[in-house]
């Protein structure tokens, strides 16, 4: 299938929902709403919402519900990027090719913009349309866990920070990547599946696919930080090595890391065989994550 077309169409639909769901730039207090929108609409492929939609539609889920859900998760992802870029963490000037939130609006407003996006997301998830109250609660539980400290995004970020300039083993590196990046990506698939009424076998297949694809995403991110320019990435290249971050290339080398990612892609595709032809976008997405150049 034409995965680029699928991603562009889904991104455009998600952006329409984000435009509708976020407070208007002119709504009081204006500065915080401008800061939120600055980062949300700075660009990006919307990989996480695309995964929500692809997973849900592989099970004949309602597209409106899936797009709304994907937009909510994109807000959480953007909050994490705003905070990652802060001087206290990665201290980055660029994100998606434009100045980071704190460079435009100041550090205090950037912190608040991240907080506001996280808060707005859960406010909206509480009203997720065309699902039962039980499903809505399950989805909120999934996302909050994936964003949290126990095997979630914040936990991965903490271990990543504490591992800088220290020798670490493969198990610690796997934990960082599984938690910091993989947890939210896996939650996208699980939540899309839950919204579509997945049975236990379908949910397990998408969970396994998500964990493997999430690890591929981070391995390729690590490789691209070494092999690409800042212009290609839309953010500062080479920072991982500069601050001695724990990465796959640093621990295993670029070629071995690429081989590992390729192996994971094949395994992830095999995991969703039970979903049949409707899961073709997910198969193409796994290949895209492996082959992406930025």
C-alpha positions as CSV (number, residue, x, y, z in Angstrom):
1,X,0.0,0.0,0.0
2,X,1.0,3.7,-0.3
3,X,1.9,4.3,3.3
4,X,3.0,7.9,2.6
5,X,-0.5,8.7,1.3
6,X,-2.1,7.0,4.3
7,X,0.1,9.0,6.7
8,X,-0.5,12.3,5.0
9,X,-4.3,11.9,4.9
10,X,-4.4,10.8,8.5
11,X,-2.1,13.6,9.6
12,X,-4.3,16.1,7.9
13,X,-7.4,14.7,9.6
14,X,-5.7,14.7,13.0
15,X,-4.6,18.3,12.5
16,X,-8.2,19.3,11.9
17,X,-9.2,17.7,15.2
18,X,-6.3,19.3,17.0
19,X,-7.4,22.7,15.6
20,X,-10.8,22.1,17.0
21,X,-9.9,20.6,20.4
22,X,-7.1,23.0,21.4
23,X,-8.1,26.4,22.8
24,X,-7.9,29.2,20.2
25,X,-4.7,31.3,20.2
26,X,-6.7,34.4,21.1
27,X,-8.5,32.8,24.1
28,X,-7.5,34.3,27.4
29,X,-4.8,33.8,28.7
30,X,-3.5,34.2,25.1
31,X,0.2,33.5,25.7
32,X,-0.2,30.0,27.0
33,X,-2.6,29.0,24.2
34,X,-0.2,30.5,21.6
35,X,2.7,28.5,23.2
36,X,0.6,25.2,23.2
37,X,-0.2,25.7,19.5
38,X,3.3,26.7,18.6
39,X,4.6,23.3,19.6
40,X,1.6,21.2,18.5
41,X,1.6,22.7,15.0
42,X,5.4,23.0,14.5
43,X,5.2,20.0,12.2
44,X,5.9,16.3,12.6
45,X,4.5,13.2,10.9
46,X,1.9,12.4,13.6
47,X,3.3,8.8,13.9
48,X,1.4,8.2,17.1
49,X,-2.0,9.2,16.0
50,X,-1.4,7.3,12.7
51,X,-0.7,4.2,14.8
52,X,-3.9,4.7,16.7
53,X,-5.9,5.0,13.5
54,X,-4.2,2.1,11.8
55,X,-4.7,-0.2,14.8
56,X,-8.3,0.7,15.2
57,X,-9.2,0.6,11.5
58,X,-7.6,-2.9,11.3
59,X,-10.5,-3.9,13.5
60,X,-13.2,-1.8,11.8
61,X,-13.1,0.9,14.4
62,X,-14.9,4.3,14.1
63,X,-12.6,6.7,12.4
64,X,-14.0,9.8,14.2
65,X,-13.3,8.2,17.5
66,X,-9.8,7.1,16.5
67,X,-8.9,10.6,15.2
68,X,-10.1,12.3,18.4
69,X,-8.1,9.7,20.4
70,X,-5.0,10.2,18.3
71,X,-5.2,14.0,18.7
72,X,-5.3,13.5,22.5
73,X,-2.3,11.3,22.4
74,X,-0.4,13.8,20.2
75,X,-1.0,16.5,22.9
76,X,0.7,14.2,25.4
77,X,3.6,13.5,23.0
78,X,4.0,17.2,22.4
79,X,4.0,18.0,26.1
80,X,6.9,15.5,26.5
81,X,8.8,17.1,23.6
82,X,8.4,20.6,25.2
83,X,9.7,19.4,28.5
84,X,12.5,17.3,26.9
85,X,13.8,20.4,25.1
86,X,14.0,22.5,28.3
87,X,17.5,23.7,29.6
88,X,17.2,21.4,32.6
89,X,16.9,18.4,30.3
90,X,18.2,18.3,26.7
91,X,18.6,22.1,26.3
92,X,17.6,22.1,22.6
93,X,17.0,25.1,20.5
94,X,15.2,23.4,17.6
95,X,12.3,20.9,17.4
96,X,10.8,19.9,14.0
97,X,12.9,22.5,12.4
98,X,11.5,25.5,14.3
99,X,12.6,27.2,17.6
100,X,11.6,25.2,20.7
101,X,8.8,26.5,22.9
102,X,11.1,27.9,25.6
103,X,13.2,29.8,23.0
104,X,10.1,31.6,21.8
105,X,8.0,31.9,25.0
106,X,10.5,31.6,27.8
107,X,11.2,28.7,30.1
108,X,8.4,29.3,32.5
109,X,5.7,29.5,29.8
110,X,7.1,26.4,28.1
111,X,6.8,24.4,31.3
112,X,3.2,25.6,31.7
113,X,2.5,24.8,28.0
114,X,3.6,21.2,28.5
115,X,1.5,21.0,31.6
116,X,-1.5,22.4,29.8
117,X,-1.3,20.0,26.9
118,X,-1.1,17.0,29.3
119,X,-4.1,18.3,31.3
120,X,-6.1,19.2,28.2
121,X,-5.6,15.7,26.8
122,X,-7.0,13.9,29.8
123,X,-9.9,16.4,30.0
124,X,-10.8,15.4,26.4
125,X,-10.2,11.7,26.9
126,X,-12.9,11.8,29.6
127,X,-15.3,12.7,26.8
128,X,-14.0,10.3,24.2
129,X,-17.0,9.9,21.8
130,X,-18.8,6.7,20.8
131,X,-17.2,4.3,23.3
132,X,-18.6,2.9,26.6
133,X,-17.6,4.4,29.9
134,X,-15.7,1.2,30.7
135,X,-13.7,1.5,27.5
136,X,-13.0,5.2,28.1
137,X,-11.7,4.3,31.6
138,X,-9.5,1.5,30.1
139,X,-8.0,3.9,27.6
140,X,-7.3,6.6,30.2
141,X,-5.6,3.9,32.4
142,X,-3.5,2.7,29.4
143,X,-2.3,6.2,28.5
144,X,-1.6,7.4,32.0
145,X,0.5,4.3,32.7
146,X,2.4,4.7,29.4
147,X,3.2,8.3,30.3
148,X,4.2,7.6,34.0
149,X,7.1,6.4,36.1
150,X,6.7,2.7,36.2
151,X,7.8,1.3,32.8
152,X,6.4,4.5,31.3
153,X,7.8,7.6,29.5
154,X,8.8,9.5,32.6
155,X,10.5,6.5,34.1
156,X,12.5,6.0,30.9
157,X,13.5,9.6,30.9
158,X,14.7,9.4,34.5
159,X,16.9,6.3,33.8
160,X,18.2,7.9,30.6
161,X,19.2,11.0,32.5
162,X,20.9,9.0,35.3
163,X,22.8,6.9,32.8
164,X,24.5,9.8,31.0
165,X,28.3,9.4,30.9
166,X,28.0,6.0,32.8
167,X,28.7,2.5,31.5
168,X,25.4,0.6,31.1
169,X,24.5,-2.8,30.0
170,X,22.0,-4.0,27.3
171,X,19.2,-4.5,29.9
172,X,19.3,-0.9,31.1
173,X,19.4,0.4,27.5
174,X,16.4,-1.8,26.6
175,X,14.5,-0.4,29.7
176,X,15.2,3.2,28.6
177,X,14.0,2.6,25.1
178,X,11.0,0.4,26.0
179,X,9.8,3.0,28.6
180,X,10.8,6.4,27.2
181,X,9.6,5.8,23.6
182,X,8.1,2.3,23.3
183,X,5.5,2.6,26.1
184,X,3.5,5.4,24.5
185,X,3.7,3.9,21.0
186,X,2.4,0.6,22.3
187,X,-0.4,2.5,24.1
188,X,-1.4,4.0,20.8
189,X,-2.0,0.6,19.3
190,X,-3.6,-0.8,22.4
191,X,-5.9,2.2,22.8
192,X,-6.9,2.1,19.1
193,X,-7.7,-1.5,19.5
194,X,-9.7,-1.0,22.7
195,X,-11.7,1.8,21.0
196,X,-12.5,-0.7,18.2
197,X,-13.6,-3.4,20.6
198,X,-10.6,-5.8,20.2
199,X,-10.8,-9.3,21.6
200,X,-7.9,-10.6,23.8
201,X,-6.0,-12.2,20.9
202,X,-6.2,-9.1,18.7
203,X,-5.1,-6.9,21.6
204,X,-2.1,-9.2,22.4
205,X,-1.0,-9.3,18.7
206,X,-1.1,-5.4,18.6
207,X,0.7,-5.2,21.9
208,X,3.6,-7.4,20.8
209,X,3.7,-5.5,17.5
210,X,3.8,-2.2,19.4
211,X,6.6,-3.1,21.7
212,X,8.8,-4.3,18.9
213,X,8.0,-1.3,16.6
214,X,8.5,1.1,19.5
215,X,12.0,-0.3,20.0
216,X,12.7,0.0,16.2
217,X,11.6,3.6,16.4
218,X,14.1,4.4,19.1
219,X,17.0,2.4,17.6
220,X,16.6,4.3,14.3
221,X,16.4,7.6,16.3
222,X,19.7,6.7,17.9
223,X,21.2,5.9,14.5
224,X,19.9,9.0,12.8
225,X,21.4,11.2,15.6
226,X,24.8,9.9,14.4
227,X,24.3,9.7,10.7
228,X,22.1,12.7,9.9
229,X,22.5,16.5,9.9
230,X,20.5,18.9,12.1
231,X,18.8,20.2,8.9
232,X,17.6,16.6,8.1
233,X,16.4,15.9,11.6
234,X,14.8,19.2,12.4
235,X,16.7,19.2,15.7
236,X,20.3,19.3,16.9
237,X,22.2,16.3,15.6
238,X,25.0,14.6,17.4
239,X,23.8,15.5,20.9
240,X,23.6,11.9,22.2
241,X,27.3,11.4,21.7
242,X,28.2,14.8,23.0
243,X,26.5,14.2,26.4
244,X,27.4,10.5,26.3
245,X,23.8,9.3,26.3
246,X,23.1,5.6,26.4
247,X,22.2,4.6,22.8
248,X,22.1,1.5,20.6
249,X,25.0,2.6,18.4
250,X,27.1,3.5,21.4
251,X,26.7,0.1,22.9
252,X,26.4,-2.1,19.8
253,X,27.6,-0.1,16.8
254,X,25.6,1.2,13.9
255,X,25.4,-1.9,11.7
256,X,24.5,-4.3,14.6
257,X,21.9,-1.8,15.7
258,X,20.4,-1.7,12.2
259,X,20.4,-5.5,12.0
260,X,18.5,-5.6,15.3
261,X,15.9,-3.2,14.1
262,X,15.4,-5.1,10.8
263,X,14.9,-8.3,12.8
264,X,12.4,-6.6,15.1
265,X,10.4,-5.3,12.1
266,X,10.0,-8.8,10.6
267,X,8.9,-10.2,14.0
268,X,6.4,-7.3,14.5
269,X,4.9,-7.9,11.1
270,X,4.6,-11.6,11.9
271,X,2.8,-10.8,15.2
272,X,-0.2,-9.2,13.4
273,X,-0.7,-11.9,10.8
274,X,-4.0,-12.9,12.6
275,X,-5.4,-9.4,11.7
276,X,-5.3,-10.2,8.0
277,X,-5.5,-7.7,5.1
278,X,-7.0,-4.8,7.2
279,X,-3.7,-4.6,9.0
280,X,-1.7,-3.8,5.9
281,X,-1.2,-0.1,7.0
282,X,0.5,-1.4,10.2
283,X,2.8,-3.7,8.2
284,X,3.8,-0.7,6.0
285,X,4.2,1.5,9.1
286,X,6.7,-0.9,10.6
287,X,8.7,-0.8,7.4
288,X,8.5,2.9,7.3
289,X,9.8,3.3,10.9
290,X,12.8,1.2,9.9
291,X,13.5,3.0,6.7
292,X,12.8,6.6,7.8
293,X,15.6,9.2,7.3
294,X,14.3,11.8,9.8
